[in-house]
Amino acid sequence: MIGPPTWESIARLRDDLVGAHEESFGKGSASDLVVGLQLTHSGRYCRPDAWDRPEPLVAFAHPVLDRRFPGGVRILSDEDLDRLAGDFVRAAVLAKRAGFQFVDVKHCHGYLGHELLAAHDRPGRYGGPLENRTRFLRTIVEGIRAEATGLRVGVRFSAFDTVPFRKTGGPGRARAGGRRLHVGLRPPPRRAARRGAGRQPRLPPCPSRPRHPMDLRERG
């Protein structure tokens, strides 16, 4: 975690890693490196105090995922999300001060940023229409651009979710379990099927490739 007490240590770690790169590949080899930090919030997967004690913080009540937490989940308020967005921006400012060239604002893999994209049923400023569901991301990016000028911003973005499923019948047959789930960005309407539609073209077999030197080592 980067913060006022830790940013100098993280800056030294970055310098050590860049130095190790130059030791391995020669002086000046790090001139084209672009080194960044990922900014994320674990959301419903938070374990701030102990790895075996979940303390989930969520964007909305989820009909399937909430069942994984017998102790319940806490839905973050709009004010909580305002504060968190500010924390992201302050972390980005420290990342720039520590010498990093970019930050990656994570909005994927089921963490808080990703979950907010699917908050169709959440009331308030962070739920409902797409403008509200993207407010957290936009607030962070706009804040970084304003307060950490020149720092590059990347976003790992999941544009869709998959629904839980359970197997029924023979191998390879599955159906969605439970009620229909809202996803972050709804797919376009399904068109009428036509013969051969959606099939992937058959590709020629891949040519053989030389074996990697590590594949040729003698095995004891």
N, C-alpha and C positions, 0 to 999 in steps of 0.2 A: 504494500500500500504506500502510495506516495503522499506525503503531507509535509507540513513545516518541520517536524522533527526528523524526517527520513530522507528528504530530497537530496541532501548533500551526499549521503551514503549511496543513494541510487546513482547520482552523478559519477561518483568514483567507480561504481560497478560498471557503468557504461564505458568509462575511460579504460578500465582494465580489459574489458571485452574487445574494444577496438584495438588496444595495444597487442592483445593476444593474436588478433587477426593479422596484424602487420608482422608479428614474429613468425607466423606460419607462412605468409604469402609475400613478404617483402615490404620494405619501406615504401610508403605511398600507396599501398594496395587498398587502404581504407578510404581513399579520397572519393570513391564513388559509392560508399556505403550510405544507405538511408536507414537510420535506426529510429524506432519509435516505441511507444508504450501503448498497451491496450487499456482503455477505460471501460469498466463494466460494473454492473451491480448484479449479484446472484439472484435477487428476487426471491422466488419461492424455494430456492435451494440454499438460502443463507445458513451458514453455521458459524457465526462470529466468535463464539466462545469455546466450542468443543466440536470436533469433527462428527461425533455421534449424537449431537443434540441439535436437530434442525430448529431454526427460528424463522419460518417462512414469512416473507413480506411480499404481498401480491398486488396486482393491479385490479383484479376483480375475482369474484367467486367463480371457480371453475367446477363444472359438474362432475368431472372425472378426476382431475389431478388433485383436488383438495382431499380426496379420500386417502391419499398417501400419508396424510398428517393427522393422526388421531387427536393430537393436542390442538388442532385447529390452525388457522392461518390469520394473519392480520392484513386487512386491506389498507393500503397506503392512501392517505387523504391527498387532496390537491395540494395542500400546504406542505405535506411531506415531499411530494414530487417537486415542488418549487425549490425546496431546500436541496434536494438531491441534484437537481440540474445545476444549481450553483456550486455544489461540491465537484461535479464533473469539470466545470469551467476552471475552478481554482486548481484542480489537479493538472489540467492542461497547461496552465500558466507555469506551474512548478516543473512540469515535464520540459517545457521550453527552456526554463532557467537551467535545468540539469543537462542541457545539450542535445536533447532529442529533437529530431526533425519533423516528426509527425506523431499524431495520436490516432488510435483506432477506436471509434465509439461503437461498442458492440451492441447490435440489435438483432441477435440471432440465438439459436440453440436453446430457446425456452427461457432465457433469463429475462430480467425485468424489462429492458428496452424492447425485446421481442414481444413479450406478453402485452405491453401497452398497445402495440400495433393491432392486436386482436380484441381490444376492449370495447366491442360494439355495444354492450349492455351497461357499461359503466356510466354513471351520471357525472355531470360536472365538466370541467375544462379539459380533462384528459380522456374522455370517452365519447362514444357515439360516432359522429361523422369523422371522415378521414382527417380533416383539418385538426380535430382535437386529438385523435389517436397518434398523430405525428408531432404533436406539440412538444413533447419531451425531447425528441430528437432535434427538432428545429431550434428549440430554446438553447440547447447545449451547443449546437454548431454555431449559431449566431453569437453566443457569448464568447466562444473560443475565438472566432474571427475578430471580435471587438477587443478582447483583452489579451490575446496572445498573437498579435499580428505577425504574419509570416509563418506560423506553425501550420503545417499541412494537416488536413483532416481526412481520414478514411472511415468508412462505415461498413462493418460486416452486417449484411441485411438479409434476413429471411423473408421472402415475399409471400410465402404460403406456409400453412401447417398441414400435417397429416392427422387423421383421426385415429384413435385407438381401435384395434380390431382384435377379434379372436377367431381361431380357426373353426370351421364347420365342415363336415363331410370329409372328402378325400384330400390328399396333398395339394397344396397350392390354392385351395378354395378358402376364402376368408370373407368376412363381412364386417361392416362397421359395428361397433358395440355402443349401446347407450343412445342418448338423444343426439340429434344433429348438432355439431359444434360450429360456431362461427370461427372464421379464420381471419388472418390479418388483411389480406387482399383477396376478395372473392374472384374466382376464375370467370372467364367469359362464358356466356350461355352455351350449352352443349348443342351442337348442330346435329341434324339427322345423319345417322350413320350411312355410309355407302360402301360398297364392296371394295375391300382393299384399303379403305381409309385408315390412317394411323399406323400402318405397318412400316416398320423400319426396313430400308433396303438391305439386302443381303450383301455383306462385305466380303471381299476376298480374304483368305487367311493371311495373317501377319507373316512377313518374311522372317526367317530365323535371324537371330542377332548374335554377335560374338558374346561368349560368356564373360561375365565380369571377372577380373582377376581374383576377387574374393571367392568366387565359385570354384576356382581351380586349386584352392589350397588342399593340402593333404589332410585327411580326416583320420584321427587316431582311433 
